[in-house]
Amino acid sequence: MKEQGAKERILNTASELFYKQGYQATGINQIIEEAGIAKASLYQHFPSKEALLTEYLLRTRTNNHAERMAYIDQLTPGREKLMGLFEYRRRHMEKNNFRGCAFVRIAYELPGLNEDALLQVRTHTQTLKTFITEQLQIIKHPYPAAELEEMTGMLLNLYEGAGLQGYIQRSAKPVEDTKKVVARLLDTL
């Protein structure tokens, strides 16, 4: 870890702690100690814990999206990519020991989330919605706008609900069950 610059060590440490134990349970002193940096160094790179949270969410959003797309991009556009979205979620949950979605966890933990951090959560959601909409338009073209918006919302809610239930149950079963529901929905298009 010493080979990394101080900013990267701070961000890596904070990211791990925020995800594992929660934002509020993670203190600045713990981040400083585990990152092996001086307090002045932390504040030189991040003027506040909230700024560190925003950077954590930006990094998580960017990295998760890149990983998700690396998996999904190898699939055929349309139905296969939509089903791949749910399969990726299952794999991601298992890889992270069913800790849940970083964005949902932060949104629940901090209902008064600052605007910069909230923007990252909303951008994450909008990215998923855009992806779902694009794949639905490949499956059914033309897709009436109102129906497209409704189906996008339903699939997003199924995606997020499956993730939440997977976290609660510490199991991939909710995602597996949801994949069956999504397959049936897509068969109706």
C-alpha positions as CSV (number, residue, x, y, z in Angstrom):
1,M,0.0,0.0,0.0
2,K,2.9,2.3,0.6
3,E,3.7,2.4,-3.1
4,Q,0.4,4.2,-3.7
5,G,0.2,7.9,-3.3
6,A,-1.5,9.2,-0.2
7,K,-4.7,10.2,-2.0
8,E,-5.1,6.7,-3.5
9,R,-4.4,5.1,-0.1
10,I,-7.0,7.3,1.6
11,L,-9.6,6.6,-1.1
12,N,-8.9,2.9,-1.1
13,T,-9.1,2.7,2.7
14,A,-12.2,4.8,2.9
15,S,-13.9,2.9,0.1
16,E,-13.3,-0.4,1.9
17,L,-14.4,0.9,5.3
18,F,-17.5,2.7,4.0
19,Y,-18.7,-0.4,2.1
20,K,-17.9,-2.9,4.9
21,Q,-18.9,-1.0,8.0
22,G,-20.9,2.0,6.8
23,Y,-20.2,5.7,6.4
24,Q,-21.3,6.8,9.9
25,A,-19.4,4.0,11.6
26,T,-16.2,4.9,9.9
27,G,-14.3,7.7,11.6
28,I,-11.6,10.0,10.0
29,N,-9.1,8.7,12.6
30,Q,-9.7,5.1,11.5
31,I,-9.2,6.1,7.8
32,I,-6.0,7.9,8.7
33,E,-4.6,5.0,10.8
34,E,-5.5,2.3,8.3
35,A,-4.2,4.3,5.3
36,G,-1.0,5.1,7.1
37,I,-1.1,8.8,6.4
38,A,-1.1,12.0,8.4
39,K,-4.3,13.9,9.2
40,A,-3.0,16.9,7.2
41,S,-2.5,14.7,4.2
42,L,-6.1,13.6,4.4
43,Y,-7.4,17.1,4.5
44,Q,-5.0,18.2,1.8
45,H,-6.7,15.8,-0.6
46,F,-10.3,15.8,0.8
47,P,-11.4,18.9,2.6
48,S,-14.2,17.0,4.5
49,K,-15.5,13.5,5.1
50,E,-18.4,14.4,2.8
51,A,-16.0,15.1,0.0
52,L,-14.4,11.7,0.6
53,L,-17.9,10.2,0.4
54,T,-18.6,11.8,-2.9
55,E,-15.3,10.6,-4.3
56,Y,-16.0,7.1,-3.0
57,L,-19.4,7.1,-4.7
58,L,-18.0,8.4,-8.0
59,R,-15.2,5.7,-8.0
60,T,-17.7,3.0,-7.1
61,R,-20.1,4.1,-9.8
62,T,-17.4,4.3,-12.4
63,N,-15.8,1.0,-11.5
64,N,-19.0,-0.9,-11.1
65,H,-20.3,0.4,-14.5
66,A,-17.0,-0.6,-16.2
67,E,-17.2,-4.1,-14.7
68,R,-20.8,-4.5,-15.5
69,M,-20.3,-3.4,-19.1
70,A,-17.3,-5.6,-19.5
71,Y,-19.5,-8.6,-18.7
72,I,-22.6,-7.4,-20.6
73,D,-20.8,-6.2,-23.8
74,Q,-19.9,-9.7,-24.8
75,L,-23.7,-10.5,-25.0
76,T,-26.1,-10.0,-27.9
77,P,-28.0,-6.7,-27.6
78,G,-31.6,-6.8,-26.5
79,R,-32.9,-9.7,-24.4
80,E,-29.6,-11.3,-23.8
81,K,-28.0,-8.1,-22.5
82,L,-31.0,-7.5,-20.2
83,M,-30.8,-11.0,-18.8
84,G,-27.0,-10.4,-18.5
85,L,-27.7,-7.4,-16.3
86,F,-29.4,-9.6,-13.8
87,E,-26.8,-12.3,-14.1
88,Y,-24.1,-9.7,-13.5
89,R,-25.9,-8.6,-10.3
90,R,-26.0,-12.1,-9.0
91,R,-22.2,-12.5,-9.7
92,H,-21.4,-9.2,-8.1
93,M,-23.5,-10.0,-5.0
94,E,-21.7,-13.3,-4.5
95,K,-18.3,-11.7,-5.1
96,N,-19.1,-9.1,-2.4
97,N,-20.5,-11.6,0.1
98,F,-24.0,-10.2,-0.3
99,R,-23.1,-6.9,1.3
100,G,-25.6,-5.1,-0.9
101,C,-25.5,-2.1,-3.2
102,A,-23.2,0.7,-2.1
103,F,-25.6,3.3,-3.4
104,V,-28.7,1.9,-1.7
105,R,-26.8,1.4,1.6
106,I,-25.6,5.1,1.5
107,A,-29.0,6.4,0.6
108,Y,-30.6,4.5,3.5
109,E,-27.8,5.4,5.9
110,L,-27.8,9.1,5.0
111,P,-31.3,10.3,4.1
112,G,-30.0,13.8,4.1
113,L,-27.3,13.0,1.6
114,N,-25.4,16.1,0.3
115,E,-26.1,17.2,-3.2
116,D,-22.7,16.0,-4.7
117,A,-23.1,12.5,-3.2
118,L,-26.8,12.4,-4.1
119,L,-25.8,13.2,-7.7
120,Q,-23.6,10.1,-7.8
121,V,-26.5,7.9,-6.5
122,R,-28.9,9.4,-9.1
123,T,-26.4,9.1,-11.9
124,H,-25.9,5.4,-11.0
125,T,-29.7,4.9,-11.2
126,Q,-30.0,6.9,-14.5
127,T,-27.2,4.8,-16.1
128,L,-29.1,1.6,-15.3
129,K,-32.4,3.1,-16.6
130,T,-30.7,4.3,-19.8
131,F,-29.2,0.8,-20.4
132,I,-32.6,-0.9,-19.8
133,T,-34.4,1.5,-22.1
134,E,-31.9,1.0,-24.9
135,Q,-32.1,-2.8,-24.7
136,L,-35.9,-2.7,-24.6
137,Q,-35.9,-0.6,-27.8
138,I,-33.8,-3.2,-29.5
139,I,-36.3,-5.9,-28.5
140,K,-39.4,-4.0,-29.6
141,H,-39.1,-1.2,-32.1
142,P,-40.9,1.1,-32.2
143,Y,-41.8,0.9,-28.5
144,P,-44.5,3.3,-27.5
145,A,-43.0,5.9,-25.1
146,A,-45.4,5.5,-22.2
147,E,-45.0,1.7,-22.3
148,L,-41.3,1.9,-22.6
149,E,-41.0,4.2,-19.6
150,E,-43.3,1.9,-17.6
151,M,-41.4,-1.3,-18.6
152,T,-38.0,0.4,-17.8
153,G,-39.3,1.4,-14.4
154,M,-40.6,-2.1,-13.7
155,L,-37.3,-3.8,-14.7
156,L,-35.3,-1.3,-12.7
157,N,-37.5,-2.0,-9.6
158,L,-37.1,-5.7,-10.1
159,Y,-33.3,-5.3,-10.4
160,E,-33.0,-3.2,-7.3
161,G,-35.5,-5.3,-5.3
162,A,-33.6,-8.5,-6.2
163,G,-30.4,-6.9,-4.9
164,L,-32.0,-5.8,-1.7
165,Q,-33.6,-9.2,-1.0
166,G,-30.3,-10.9,-1.9
167,Y,-28.6,-8.7,0.8
168,I,-31.3,-9.4,3.4
169,Q,-31.4,-13.1,2.7
170,R,-27.6,-13.4,2.0
171,S,-28.6,-15.5,-1.0
172,A,-28.5,-15.4,-4.8
173,K,-32.0,-16.9,-4.9
174,P,-33.9,-13.6,-5.1
175,V,-31.9,-12.7,-8.2
176,E,-32.4,-16.1,-9.7
177,D,-36.2,-15.9,-9.1
178,T,-36.2,-12.3,-10.6
179,K,-34.4,-13.5,-13.7
180,K,-37.3,-16.0,-14.3
181,V,-39.8,-13.2,-13.9
182,V,-37.9,-10.9,-16.3
183,A,-37.6,-13.7,-18.9
184,R,-41.3,-14.1,-18.8
185,L,-41.9,-10.4,-19.1
186,L,-39.6,-10.2,-22.0
187,D,-41.4,-13.1,-23.7
188,T,-44.5,-10.9,-23.8
189,L,-42.8,-8.2,-25.9
